[in-house]
Amino acid sequence: MKVGIDSYCYHRYFGEIYPNQVDPGRRMSYQDFLKRAIELKVDGVSLETCFFESFSDNYLASLKELIDQGNMEVVVAWGHPKGFEGGKKPEAMQEMKSMFRVCHALGAKVMRVVGSSLDYRNDPHGPQIDALAQLFKEGARMAEDEGVRLAVENHFDFTTEEYMDLLHRVNSPYFGITFDTGNALRIGDDPVESARLLAPYVYATHTKDVAPLYGVSPKEWFFFACVPIGQGIINIPALVDALLAGGYQGLFAIELDYMDPKYPDEDWAVEESVKYLRSLQRERH
């Protein structure tokens, strides 16, 4: 069991502030993020490409130096926020393709990708999955040539059954899942059961814990708001066991999106989450 952090935890500090969030009043760089990950002694990081300050060789080399310093595994995370927009944006393939270079520069063997998003969850799913199956068949062929596996995130868009259908249609060992534990619950699935079903295809995770926000409509995507892992309603130990039993060997990468306002400090929530996952890690050794 390997503990990691997705850089999206600090999205406010990278300048992405939701309408119902407060500006923290300062910004951080990717170097800052990687140094914090090293301080927390995590096993790896997932790096959202939307927050990269540059894609120059020198910039990527500066990140790789810190990654090596921390002896960290890396996932490159492309596609925030809407990726292929449910198949309506096939031209995004060119941008995704350009990220293989980033994977090679940083030593990443997995690229998280986005097929659809919560913006399209109420649109008909069948046409989206038809279109995405064709796009990801092409993407998987590229990925095989590059030696990097693609892992599409369940992005509060489709159910676990629909993702199983997509996986079977693409039918490539270079195409799997980035399993987001919170998004599984948000779409109405049981995250532990989803973990059992998807485990053989999971190449990366967004390990979230969530709790309902009273006074917020369940129709709002942030009704299930993020809390420090172990303090929400997802059965994290059972979920971890389900993934490990299914052969998962990647990072349990902590991710926070909309924080429960009771926890205004993301960095504190990340540190608490690392401690909790470390306790599970020790138990499983």
C-alpha positions in Angstrom: 0.0 0.0 0.0 1.5 3.3 -1.2 0.3 6.7 0.1 0.3 9.7 -2.2 -1.1 13.2 -2.7 -2.8 14.6 -5.7 -1.9 18.3 -6.3 -5.6 19.1 -6.8 -5.8 19.2 -2.9 -4.2 22.6 -3.2 -6.3 23.9 -6.1 -7.2 27.2 -4.3 -3.4 27.8 -3.9 -2.9 27.2 -7.6 -5.5 29.8 -8.3 -8.7 27.7 -9.0 -11.2 29.0 -6.5 -14.8 27.8 -6.7 -17.6 30.5 -6.5 -18.5 29.3 -3.0 -14.9 29.3 -1.7 -12.6 31.9 -0.3 -9.3 33.0 -1.8 -6.6 31.8 0.6 -4.6 35.0 -0.2 -1.5 33.3 -1.3 -0.3 31.0 -4.1 2.0 28.0 -4.3 4.2 26.6 -7.1 4.7 23.0 -8.1 8.1 23.2 -6.4 6.3 24.2 -3.2 3.9 21.3 -3.6 6.6 18.8 -4.2 8.6 20.0 -1.2 5.6 19.6 1.0 5.1 16.1 -0.3 8.7 15.3 0.6 8.2 16.7 4.1 5.2 14.5 4.5 7.3 11.5 3.3 4.6 10.2 1.0 5.3 7.5 -1.6 4.2 9.4 -4.6 2.3 12.3 -6.1 -0.3 12.8 -8.8 0.4 16.1 -10.7 -2.5 17.9 -12.4 -1.2 19.3 -15.7 -3.7 22.2 -15.6 -1.5 23.8 -12.8 1.9 23.4 -14.5 3.6 26.8 -14.8 5.4 25.6 -18.0 6.1 22.5 -20.1 9.7 23.5 -21.0 12.4 20.9 -20.7 14.1 23.0 -17.9 10.9 23.3 -15.9 10.1 19.6 -16.1 13.7 18.8 -15.2 13.4 21.0 -12.1 10.3 19.0 -11.0 12.0 15.6 -11.7 14.9 16.7 -9.5 12.5 17.1 -6.5 10.6 13.9 -7.4 13.9 12.0 -7.3 14.9 13.7 -4.1 11.7 12.4 -2.5 12.0 9.0 -4.2 8.4 9.5 -5.2 6.2 7.6 -7.8 4.4 9.9 -10.2 1.1 10.0 -12.0 0.6 12.7 -14.6 -3.1 13.8 -14.4 -4.4 15.3 -17.6 -7.9 16.5 -18.5 -9.2 18.9 -15.8 -11.9 19.9 -15.8 -13.8 18.3 -18.8 -11.3 16.3 -20.9 -13.1 15.0 -24.0 -16.4 16.5 -22.8 -18.3 13.3 -23.1 -16.9 12.7 -26.6 -17.9 16.2 -27.9 -14.3 17.3 -28.0 -12.2 14.8 -30.0 -9.6 17.5 -30.8 -8.5 17.2 -27.1 -6.6 14.1 -28.3 -3.8 16.3 -29.5 -3.3 17.8 -26.0 -3.5 14.5 -24.3 -1.0 13.1 -26.8 1.4 15.9 -25.9 1.4 14.8 -22.3 3.2 11.6 -23.0 6.3 13.7 -23.2 5.6 15.0 -19.7 5.2 11.4 -18.5 8.5 10.5 -19.9 10.2 13.6 -18.4 8.8 12.9 -15.0 9.1 9.1 -15.0 5.3 8.5 -14.9 4.0 5.2 -16.1 0.4 6.1 -15.7 -1.5 9.1 -17.1 -4.9 9.9 -15.6 -7.3 11.2 -18.2 -10.8 12.6 -18.3 -13.6 11.4 -20.6 -16.5 13.4 -19.3 -17.5 15.4 -16.2 -20.3 16.2 -13.8 -21.4 18.9 -16.3 -22.6 16.1 -18.6 -23.9 13.7 -16.0 -27.5 14.5 -16.9 -27.0 14.2 -20.6 -27.7 10.7 -22.2 -24.8 8.4 -21.2 -25.0 6.0 -24.2 -23.8 8.4 -26.9 -21.1 9.7 -24.6 -19.8 6.2 -23.9 -20.0 5.2 -27.7 -17.9 8.3 -28.6 -15.4 7.8 -25.7 -14.9 4.1 -26.5 -13.6 5.1 -30.0 -11.4 7.9 -28.7 -9.9 5.7 -26.0 -9.3 2.9 -28.4 -7.1 5.3 -30.3 -5.6 6.6 -27.1 -4.8 3.1 -25.9 -2.9 2.4 -29.1 -0.8 5.5 -28.6 -0.3 4.7 -24.9 1.0 1.2 -25.8 3.5 2.8 -28.2 4.6 5.2 -25.5 4.7 2.6 -22.7 2.4 4.6 -20.5 -1.0 3.4 -19.3 -4.1 5.6 -19.5 -6.4 5.6 -16.5 -9.8 7.4 -17.0 -11.3 8.9 -13.9 -14.8 8.2 -12.8 -15.6 11.9 -12.9 -19.0 12.1 -11.3 -20.3 11.3 -14.8 -21.0 7.5 -15.3 -21.8 4.6 -13.0 -19.4 1.8 -12.2 -21.4 -0.5 -14.6 -21.0 2.0 -17.4 -17.3 2.2 -16.8 -17.0 -1.6 -16.9 -18.8 -1.4 -20.3 -16.3 1.3 -21.5 -13.3 -0.8 -20.3 -14.6 -3.9 -22.1 -15.2 -2.0 -25.3 -11.7 -0.5 -25.3 -10.2 -3.8 -24.3 -6.6 -2.9 -23.8 -4.2 -3.4 -20.9 -3.1 0.2 -21.6 -6.5 1.6 -20.6 -7.9 1.4 -17.1 -9.4 3.5 -14.3 -8.4 6.2 -11.9 -10.8 5.3 -9.2 -12.2 8.3 -7.4 -13.7 7.0 -4.2 -15.8 10.1 -3.5 -17.2 10.4 -7.1 -18.3 6.7 -6.9 -20.6 7.7 -3.9 -21.7 11.0 -5.6 -23.0 9.1 -8.6 -25.0 6.7 -6.3 -22.7 3.7 -6.2 -21.3 1.9 -3.2 -17.6 2.8 -3.2 -16.5 -0.5 -1.7 -18.5 -2.6 -4.1 -17.2 -0.4 -7.0 -13.6 -0.9 -5.8 -14.2 -4.7 -5.8 -15.5 -4.6 -9.4 -13.0 -2.2 -10.8 -9.9 -3.4 -8.9 -8.3 -5.4 -11.8 -8.5 -2.3 -14.0 -7.5 0.4 -11.4 -4.1 2.0 -12.3 -4.5 5.1 -10.0 -6.8 6.5 -7.4 -8.2 9.7 -6.0 -8.6 8.7 -2.5 -11.3 10.9 -1.0 -13.5 10.7 2.1 -16.7 12.7 2.2 -19.7 13.6 4.4 -23.1 15.2 3.6 -23.4 18.9 4.0 -26.7 19.6 5.8 -28.6 22.6 4.4 -27.2 21.8 0.9 -29.5 20.2 -1.8 -28.4 16.6 -2.6 -28.6 17.7 -6.2 -25.6 19.9 -5.7 -22.3 18.1 -6.7 -20.7 19.2 -3.4 -23.5 17.8 -1.2 -20.9 15.1 -0.4 -18.1 17.4 0.7 -14.5 16.4 1.3 -13.3 15.8 4.8 -9.9 14.4 6.1 -9.7 10.7 5.2 -11.1 8.5 8.0 -13.5 11.2 9.2 -16.3 10.8 6.6 -18.8 8.1 5.6 -16.8 6.0 3.2 -15.5 2.7 4.6 -11.9 3.4 3.7 -10.3 0.3 5.3 -12.7 -2.0 3.4 -12.1 0.0 0.2 -8.3 -0.2 0.5 -8.6 -4.0 1.2 -10.9 -4.4 -1.9 -8.4 -2.7 -4.2 -5.4 -4.5 -2.7 -7.2 -7.9 -2.9 -7.9 -7.1 -6.6 -4.2 -6.6 -7.3 -4.0 -2.8 -7.2 -0.3 -1.7 -6.8 -0.5 2.0 -7.4 -0.8 5.1 -5.2 -3.7 5.8 -2.7 -3.5 9.5 -3.7 -5.3 11.8 -1.4 -7.5 14.2 -3.2 -9.7 17.1 -1.9 -12.0 19.2 -4.1 -14.8 21.1 -2.2 -13.9 21.0 1.5 -16.5 20.8 4.2 -16.4 24.4 5.6 -15.7 22.8 9.0 -12.2 22.1 7.7 -11.0 25.3 6.1 -7.3 24.3 6.0 -6.5 21.9 3.1 -2.9 21.4 4.2 -4.0 20.3 7.7 -6.6 18.0 6.1 -3.9 16.5 3.8 -1.6 15.9 6.8 -4.3 14.2 8.8 -5.2 12.1 5.8 -1.6 11.0 5.3 -1.5 10.0 9.0 -4.7 8.0 8.7 -3.5 6.2 5.5 -0.1 5.5 7.1 -1.9 3.8 10.0 -3.7 1.5 7.5 -0.4 0.9 5.7 1.2 -0.2 8.9 -1.7 -2.6 9.7 -1.4 -4.2 6.3 2.3 -4.9 6.7 
